[in-house]
Amino acid sequence: MKKLENYRDFSQHASEMERAGAWKQAESAWEKAATVARRRENQEWAENRRLFCAHYVRYPARRPEVNHG
């Protein structure tokens, strides 16, 4: 796997983890993306995505892949 170094690397990895349903890993990658982002918009986006993923880590029954009915 390629070494993750910049916002683009971390955000792409985080997006892949989200699509795979790996919410904890996605949360961590978004956190890293926020810390290396240079643009305020990217920092805010990454922090909001981190919070979104953290919600699914904390409340697994609310995850989109869970069948509720």
N, C-alpha and C positions, 0 to 999 in steps of 0.2 A: 504494500500500500504506500502511496505517495505521502511524504511528510506534509502535514498541514501547517501552513505558515501565515496565511493572510486571510482577510475577511472572506474572499471568494472561496478559498479552500474549505474553511470551517462552515460557511453557510451551505455550500453544496453537500458536504458530508452530513450536516444536520438535516437537510431536506431529505436525503436518502434514508437516514435513520427514521425520520417521521413516516415516510412511505412504507418502511418495513415494520412499523409499529414498535420500534425500539425507543420508547419515549424518554427513558433515563439517559441514554446515549445522546439522543437529540438535544435534550435539555443541556447537557454538558457542552456539546458542540456549539449551541447557540450562545452559551455563556462565554466561551472562548472567542467566538465571532464578535461579540459585543466589545470585548476588551481590545481586540486588534483593529477594529473598524476605525477608519479615519474620519469618515463623514458622520455627522450627527444623525442623519436619517437612518443610516445603516446601524448605528448603535441602538437607536430606538426600536427599529424593526427587530433586531436580534434579541433585545431584551423582552419585547412583547412575545416573540416566538418562544423564548425560554420560559416565560410565565405560562404560556399555553401548554407547553409540554409538561411543565411541573404540575399543572392541574391534572393531567392524565396519569402522571406518576402517583399523585396523591389519591386520586379517585379512579381506580382501575375500572369500576363498573360503568363509568361514563365514556369510556373509550369508544371511538366510532366502530371498531371491529366487533364489539360485543353485541350479540343479538338480544334485544330487549323484548321480543315478543313472539 
